[in-house]
Amino acid sequence: MVGRGLSLLAERGRGAGRRNPGAAKPETELAPDERRHVAGLMRINHAGEIAAQALYHGQALIARNPQTRQHLLEAAREEHDHLRWCEERLRELGDGPSKLEPLWYAGSFAIGALAGLRGDRESLGFVQETEHQVSEHLGEHLAQLPEADGRSRAILETMRNDEERHGQEAADAGGAPVPAPVRGLMRQVARVMKFGAYRL
């Protein structure tokens, strides 16, 4: 599982093979400040997908039930498409991923493994809460995008739909509610990551 994580950073671009939803949208000319801001948002989302992969891999490593493990790995595989789409959009914007990728992965893998130690129901509940919070910040990013940027918008809308579905699937699989203090800590960790990834 650790090897899977290390290869993730070296082999970006593989996933479930879905077409980039932004590819069908025409590229539009963005002002320099708009382009920088959109690149910062997409870098945050790319870092978030690195972290999501790590969380799922850490949880799958500890999962007791083979069905839970398979659920986590399947979600991670689909999320890998998000990683590829964000990276493709960053290249189109003339930018690149966060330089802190290894840090985001290592920290999130440890958090995922710790969540997994609490049991499969708690681990699935952690997935549900993670996807809920990711869906929220994707909504915030969609509200900040320039109206003309249809490519980024199509990517983030598809990602948000996927995250909401993953969260519901985790709930349907028996995920237990996450305690309020843990939810608050998750939000604080996400703020740190967003602050760092936007800039570095």
N, C-alpha and C positions, 0 to 999 in steps of 0.2 A: 504493500500500500504506500509506503514512503517512496519507493521507487516510482510508483505511478505519479506521485506528486511532483517529484523532481523532473520527470519526463514531461509533465504538463508545461512547465516553464520553458522547456527546450523545444517542444513540438506543438506550439500553438497553431491552430488552423484545422485540427482534426475534431470531429464531433459526430453528431447524429446525421450530418450531411444535408441539413435543410438549407435552402437558398436564402441568401441575405435579403430580408424583406425591403431593405432600402435600395436594392439594385435596380428596381423598376422605376424608381423616382428620379426625375431629372436633377442634375446638380445645379445649384443656384449660387450666384456670387454673393458672398458674405463680406461685410465690412471687416477690416482687420481685428477690431475689438470683439465683434461677434464670433469670428472664427476662433479666436483664442478662448473665448468663454465656452463655446460649444466643445472645443477640444478638451478643456478642463473637465466639463461634465462627462464626456465620453471616457476620459481617463479614469474618473471616479467609478463609472459603471464597469469598466474593464477590471479595475482593481477589485470591485465588488464580486465579479465573477471568479476571479482568482480565489478570493476568500470563500465564496460559496463552494467551489470545488474542494478546497481544503477542509471546510467543515464537513462536507459529505464524506470525504475520504477518511477523516479522523473518526467520524461516527461509525462508518462501515467497518473500520478496523476492529472496533469494540463490540459491534452488534452481536447479540446472542442468537437471534432468530435469522435463519438464512433468507426468509422472505423480507425481513426488515433490511438486511444487508443488500439484497437485490434491488429493493425500492430505492435505497440511497444511491447506489451506483448507477441506476437507470436515470435518476434525476440529475446526477452529476454529468452523465453523458449528454443529456439534452442541454444542460446549462453550458456545456462546452461550445455549442453553437453560438450562444450569446457572446462568449469570449472571442470567437472568431469574427463575429459581426462588428463588435466594438473595435477590434484591432484594425479591421478593414476600413472602418469609418475614420479612425485616427489617421491612418495613412493618407486617405483622401483629403483630410484637413491639413496635411503636412506636419503631423505631430506623431507622437508615439506613446507607448504605455508608461506607467509609473516606474521610476527607477527603484522603487521600494518593493517590487513584486515579491522577492524572496521573504521579506519581512511579513507582508500580508499573508502569504501562504503558511509560513511556519507558525505564526500566532494563531491563525484560524484553525489549523490542523490540531493544535494543542487544545483549543477550546472545544472543537468537535469531539475529540477523544474524551475529554472530561465530561461532556454532555452524554456521551455514550455509556460512560461508567455508571450513570444513574439508572440505566435500564432502557429497554427498547421503547416503551411508551413515552418516557420522558424525552428520549432522543427524537422521536417523531414529533413531539410537541415543540421541541426546539426548532425543528425544520419548519413547522407551521408558523411559529413566531418570526423566524428569520425571513421567510417568504413574505409575511405580512409587512414587516418593516422595509424590506426591499421594494415591495410594490408601492409603499408610501413615498419613498424617495424617488422612485421612477416617475411618479405623478408630479412631484415637485420639479423634477428636471424637465418634464414635458411642458410644464407651464413656463419655464424659462427659455425654451428654445425659440429662436427667431421664427416667425410665422412661415417664412419662405423655405426653411430647412426641412423639406419633406423627407429626405433620406434619414436623418437622425431620428425624426419623429416616428417613421415607420419601424425602425429598429427598436426604439424604446417602447412603443405600444405593443409590439409582439412580445418583447421580453416581459412586460408587465402582465400580459395575459398568461404567459407561461408560469410566472411566479405565483400568480393567484391560483392557477390550477395545481401546481406542486403543493402549495399550502393546503388546499382542500383535500388533495389525495393523502397528505400526511394526517390530516384530521380524520378522514374516513378510515385510515389504517389503524386508528386507535391512539393518536397522539394525545398526551396529557397536557393540561394547561401549564404554562410556564409561570412561576411565581413572579409577582410584580417587581421585587428587587432585581431579579435576573433580567427581566425585560428592560428595566432602567439601565442596568450595566451594559446590555447589548447596544442600547442607543448611544451610550457614551463612547463605547469602542468604535461604533460606526462613525460618530462625529470626528474622532481622531483620524480614522482612515480617510474620510472624505476631505478633511483639511489637508492632509499630507499628499494624497493622490492628485488633488487639483493642482498643486504647485510643483510636485516632483514626479 
